[in-house]
Amino acid sequence: MRFTIFAHGSRTGWLVLALLVLLIMLPLAAVVLQVLLPGFFFGSRQIGDLSLLGEMFRRPLWYLSLKNTLVLGLGTTALGTVLGAALATARSRWSFPGARLLDGAVWLLIVTPSFILAQGWVMFASSDGLAESWFGWHWVHDAVFTPAGLIAVMSLSKFPFAYLAVYSALEWKMDRLGEAGRLNGGTAWTVWRTIEAPLLLPAYCSGALLVFMDTVGDFGLPASIAAVFRFPTLPYSIYSALYTSPIRFDMAGVLSFYLVVLIALAMSVQFWALRRARFDFLGGRATRAKAERPRKGALLLASGNLLLLAIAVGIPLGANLLTSVTRPGKSGSSAFTLEHYRELFVEGGQLTDALLHSLSIAAFAAIVGLFVGLLVAYVLTYSKFKLKRAIDVISLVSLAVPGVVLGIGYIFIWNQAWLERIGLLLYGKPAILVLAGVAGAIPVITRIVTGAMAKVPQGLLSAAQMQGASFSRRVRTILLPLLRDALLSAALAAFGASVFDLAMTSILFPPNFMTLPVVINKAFEDLDFGYAAAATLTGGTAVVALILVMERIFKPKEARRPSR
């Protein structure tokens, strides 16, 4: 008997493809089109001056932005990948006191927005920051606010991507390969260099690519560092082009074009490297890696781990906390105060409205993103839709493409005069923030839901269809109950990420519709560090509390109960 479940899959596939093109590919195509036809979105059909692309290397600010982005990206990729890979290797082999703190810190660094980490470093290392006022460390300012210092700071926040990629690859090991190498006289270093490291090349490449993409597209660090140190990068120069007078759409388009080219080149290098050899080395004798207590050096490992965590996590988050509860006192000292928190809620304060705006935008984005992500996961898991591979790639594109580039594309698409006649002129309205939030939420939700959906046998859906259950009924009565935990986790993860999306909201927020990241960043740009730190901690606490309440309400009791 021929099952017709995939007939629904095809219709769903075309619907999903149309949504992804509208939300992700159309804005990206608009960025490229803006370079070729600069006036296309404003009524002109004249071919643009392609020599503008060459201006990148003649205009000082553009060239400096490209140069800084490359220096920061390559330096952070090298240092962050080495650091993450070394930590992952040590963590998978050895068990030492405080090792679980490293695992938790890795996730904390990934979920914390980069502009909050960068602001903590500015509060710590600025000329009148905590390092100088509390400890008298005058050298910290000159050490941090240099290209090398920024690479070090960025590496301390981006190494978790390499750590997770390599640590996952080390889950299984083939001891016989290393034993064969040692039986032939190889030292431990030789075995690692000639056997283990080449086999782990895909993990190293994946980790390096993630670090590179997240670094060159990062908007938070340059936006925060700009308050005390001039270090223009492509994302920040794109933002500046849109918020200076006159607005430079041509400049934003060219800079975005080069940013996309950098991402594409990085992905091409990875694909080229991985095609040169096979890496499927696991066999029936593979065993699960188990961390063992080292014969010697456990205390050294624990001390090094705690020192790293104190620098990578303690400094940025601790600086935010201290700055929020202190103010300059007499004779250069600091005094305890809660006035920064009181300022948040005085009459005319912007925090309450901004927080409500961000929460409402994130809630809508999570709900709509959950619907789209569920359909994407369904097509990827059960459908034989012929363009399934394209859907998989597109759903990942918004992870790789920087938020500022997508924001530029949204302006081009949703700021055309003819849209006003049909009521779809969304630029300058909160709805465009929801659409941008959905685009950012789709890859997160899709990855989480797809992993959970893979455990649901296709036969369950086929059997229900044979009994006459419609597509919507199969989803409602089979998939949703079985995927309830995963759907909740996906929605909450997307919600939390959307609240603190600085890049998108900075470019797209409507007039008189401030969001939480914009309020925090503007206070920071005005050097009001105490207010910015208090707003960060207050907003972050509110978001975390809301997520915990939602989880408490919607998560089944049996899922919350710890296993015995």
ChimeraX attribute file (.defattr): number of C-alpha atoms within 10 A of each C-alpha:
attribute: neighborCount
match mode: 1-to-1
recipient: residues
	/A:1	4
	/A:2	4
	/A:3	10
	/A:4	11
	/A:5	19
	/A:6	16
	/A:7	13
	/A:8	14
	/A:9	21
	/A:10	18
	/A:11	14
	/A:12	18
	/A:13	25
	/A:14	17
	/A:15	14
	/A:16	22
	/A:17	21
	/A:18	13
	/A:19	15
	/A:20	20
	/A:21	16
	/A:22	14
	/A:23	22
	/A:24	25
	/A:25	18
	/A:26	16
	/A:27	22
	/A:28	25
	/A:29	14
	/A:30	22
	/A:31	29
	/A:32	18
	/A:33	20
	/A:34	23
	/A:35	25
	/A:36	19
	/A:37	18
	/A:38	23
	/A:39	17
	/A:40	18
	/A:41	18
	/A:42	12
	/A:43	11
	/A:44	11
	/A:45	11
	/A:46	11
	/A:47	14
	/A:48	17
	/A:49	11
	/A:50	13
	/A:51	8
	/A:52	15
	/A:53	17
	/A:54	10
	/A:55	14
	/A:56	19
	/A:57	14
	/A:58	12
	/A:59	10
	/A:60	11
	/A:61	15
	/A:62	21
	/A:63	18
	/A:64	19
	/A:65	21
	/A:66	24
	/A:67	16
	/A:68	18
	/A:69	23
	/A:70	18
	/A:71	17
	/A:72	22
	/A:73	23
	/A:74	18
	/A:75	21
	/A:76	28
	/A:77	28
	/A:78	16
	/A:79	20
	/A:80	29
	/A:81	30
	/A:82	19
	/A:83	18
	/A:84	28
	/A:85	25
	/A:86	15
	/A:87	20
	/A:88	23
	/A:89	16
	/A:90	16
	/A:91	22
	/A:92	18
	/A:93	15
	/A:94	16
	/A:95	18
	/A:96	21
	/A:97	14
	/A:98	13
	/A:99	17
	/A:100	12
	/A:101	12
	/A:102	18
	/A:103	15
	/A:104	10
	/A:105	15
	/A:106	22
	/A:107	13
	/A:108	14
	/A:109	19
	/A:110	14
	/A:111	12
	/A:112	16
	/A:113	20
	/A:114	26
	/A:115	24
	/A:116	24
	/A:117	25
	/A:118	23
	/A:119	28
	/A:120	27
	/A:121	29
	/A:122	29
	/A:123	25
	/A:124	27
	/A:125	26
	/A:126	22
	/A:127	18
	/A:128	17
	/A:129	23
	/A:130	22
	/A:131	21
	/A:132	17
	/A:133	18
	/A:134	13
	/A:135	9
	/A:136	12
	/A:137	14
	/A:138	16
	/A:139	12
	/A:140	17
	/A:141	19
	/A:142	12
	/A:143	14
	/A:144	19
	/A:145	21
	/A:146	14
	/A:147	15
	/A:148	15
	/A:149	15
	/A:150	22
	/A:151	23
	/A:152	20
	/A:153	22
	/A:154	26
	/A:155	26
	/A:156	22
	/A:157	25
	/A:158	29
	/A:159	29
	/A:160	29
	/A:161	26
	/A:162	29
	/A:163	27
	/A:164	21
	/A:165	23
	/A:166	27
	/A:167	21
	/A:168	13
	/A:169	17
	/A:170	20
	/A:171	13
	/A:172	15
	/A:173	19
	/A:174	18
	/A:175	12
	/A:176	11
	/A:177	13
	/A:178	20
	/A:179	13
	/A:180	12
	/A:181	17
	/A:182	14
	/A:183	9
	/A:184	9
	/A:185	11
	/A:186	15
	/A:187	13
	/A:188	11
	/A:189	10
	/A:190	14
	/A:191	18
	/A:192	15
	/A:193	12
	/A:194	13
	/A:195	14
	/A:196	16
	/A:197	13
	/A:198	14
	/A:199	18
	/A:200	15
	/A:201	18
	/A:202	20
	/A:203	22
	/A:204	23
	/A:205	22
	/A:206	21
	/A:207	26
	/A:208	30
	/A:209	22
	/A:210	23
	/A:211	28
	/A:212	29
	/A:213	22
	/A:214	21
	/A:215	27
	/A:216	27
	/A:217	25
	/A:218	25
	/A:219	27
	/A:220	24
	/A:221	24
	/A:222	22
	/A:223	27
	/A:224	23
	/A:225	22
	/A:226	16
	/A:227	17
	/A:228	14
	/A:229	13
	/A:230	12
	/A:231	19
	/A:232	23
	/A:233	28
	/A:234	30
	/A:235	27
	/A:236	21
	/A:237	23
	/A:238	27
	/A:239	21
	/A:240	17
	/A:241	18
	/A:242	17
	/A:243	13
	/A:244	9
	/A:245	8
	/A:246	8
	/A:247	12
	/A:248	15
	/A:249	20
	/A:250	19
	/A:251	21
	/A:252	24
	/A:253	26
	/A:254	26
	/A:255	27
	/A:256	28
	/A:257	19
	/A:258	16
	/A:259	24
	/A:260	21
	/A:261	12
	/A:262	20
	/A:263	19
	/A:264	14
	/A:265	12
	/A:266	17
	/A:267	18
	/A:268	12
	/A:269	12
	/A:270	17
	/A:271	14
	/A:272	10
	/A:273	12
	/A:274	15
	/A:275	9
	/A:276	8
	/A:277	11
	/A:278	9
	/A:279	13
	/A:280	7
	/A:281	10
	/A:282	11
	/A:283	10
	/A:284	6
	/A:285	9
	/A:286	14
	/A:287	13
	/A:288	10
	/A:289	14
	/A:290	15
	/A:291	14
	/A:292	12
	/A:293	13
	/A:294	13
	/A:295	7
	/A:296	8
	/A:297	11
	/A:298	15
	/A:299	12
	/A:300	11
	/A:301	20
	/A:302	16
	/A:303	15
	/A:304	12
	/A:305	18
	/A:306	18
	/A:307	13
	/A:308	14
	/A:309	17
	/A:310	14
	/A:311	15
	/A:312	23
	/A:313	20
	/A:314	16
	/A:315	20
	/A:316	22
	/A:317	22
	/A:318	17
	/A:319	23
	/A:320	27
	/A:321	17
	/A:322	18
	/A:323	25
	/A:324	25
	/A:325	19
	/A:326	17
	/A:327	18
	/A:328	14
	/A:329	10
	/A:330	8
	/A:331	6
	/A:332	10
	/A:333	11
	/A:334	16
	/A:335	11
	/A:336	13
	/A:337	14
	/A:338	13
	/A:339	15
	/A:340	21
	/A:341	19
	/A:342	12
	/A:343	17
	/A:344	18
	/A:345	12
	/A:346	11
	/A:347	7
	/A:348	10
	/A:349	12
	/A:350	19
	/A:351	22
	/A:352	17
	/A:353	16
	/A:354	21
	/A:355	23
	/A:356	15
	/A:357	18
	/A:358	27
	/A:359	23
	/A:360	16
	/A:361	24
	/A:362	28
	/A:363	21
	/A:364	19
	/A:365	28
	/A:366	29
	/A:367	17
	/A:368	20
	/A:369	29
	/A:370	25
	/A:371	16
	/A:372	22
	/A:373	29
	/A:374	26
	/A:375	21
	/A:376	30
	/A:377	25
	/A:378	22
	/A:379	27
	/A:380	22
	/A:381	18
	/A:382	17
	/A:383	20
	/A:384	15
	/A:385	19
	/A:386	11
	/A:387	14
	/A:388	20
	/A:389	11
	/A:390	10
	/A:391	23
	/A:392	18
	/A:393	11
	/A:394	17
	/A:395	27
	/A:396	17
	/A:397	17
	/A:398	23
	/A:399	18
	/A:400	17
	/A:401	22
	/A:402	24
	/A:403	25
	/A:404	27
	/A:405	27
	/A:406	28
	/A:407	24
	/A:408	24
	/A:409	26
	/A:410	27
	/A:411	21
	/A:412	23
	/A:413	21
	/A:414	19
	/A:415	18
	/A:416	17
	/A:417	13
	/A:418	13
	/A:419	13
	/A:420	12
	/A:421	8
	/A:422	8
	/A:423	8
	/A:424	14
	/A:425	18
	/A:426	20
	/A:427	19
	/A:428	17
	/A:429	14
	/A:430	18
	/A:431	18
	/A:432	23
	/A:433	27
	/A:434	22
	/A:435	21
	/A:436	23
	/A:437	28
	/A:438	29
	/A:439	26
	/A:440	29
	/A:441	31
	/A:442	30
	/A:443	23
	/A:444	22
	/A:445	30
	/A:446	26
	/A:447	17
	/A:448	19
	/A:449	27
	/A:450	21
	/A:451	13
	/A:452	17
	/A:453	21
	/A:454	14
	/A:455	11
	/A:456	16
	/A:457	10
	/A:458	13
	/A:459	9
	/A:460	12
	/A:461	19
	/A:462	17
	/A:463	13
	/A:464	17
	/A:465	17
	/A:466	13
	/A:467	8
	/A:468	11
	/A:469	15
	/A:470	14
	/A:471	14
	/A:472	9
	/A:473	13
	/A:474	18
	/A:475	17
	/A:476	12
	/A:477	13
	/A:478	15
	/A:479	17
	/A:480	15
	/A:481	11
	/A:482	16
	/A:483	18
	/A:484	16
	/A:485	18
	/A:486	19
	/A:487	22
	/A:488	18
	/A:489	18
	/A:490	24
	/A:491	28
	/A:492	24
	/A:493	18
	/A:494	26
	/A:495	27
	/A:496	22
	/A:497	19
	/A:498	27
	/A:499	27
	/A:500	27
	/A:501	25
	/A:502	25
	/A:503	25
	/A:504	26
	/A:505	26
	/A:506	22
	/A:507	23
	/A:508	20
	/A:509	19
	/A:510	18
	/A:511	9
	/A:512	9
	/A:513	15
	/A:514	20
	/A:515	27
	/A:516	27
	/A:517	28
	/A:518	22
	/A:519	21
	/A:520	26
	/A:521	25
	/A:522	17
	/A:523	17
	/A:524	23
	/A:525	17
	/A:526	10
	/A:527	14
	/A:528	14
	/A:529	24
	/A:530	25
	/A:531	22
	/A:532	28
	/A:533	28
	/A:534	25
	/A:535	28
	/A:536	24
	/A:537	17
	/A:538	16
	/A:539	23
	/A:540	18
	/A:541	12
	/A:542	14
	/A:543	19
	/A:544	13
	/A:545	12
	/A:546	15
	/A:547	18
	/A:548	12
	/A:549	12
	/A:550	13
	/A:551	16
	/A:552	12
	/A:553	10
	/A:554	11
	/A:555	16
	/A:556	12
	/A:557	10
	/A:558	8
	/A:559	9
	/A:560	10
	/A:561	8
	/A:562	7
	/A:563	6
	/A:564	3
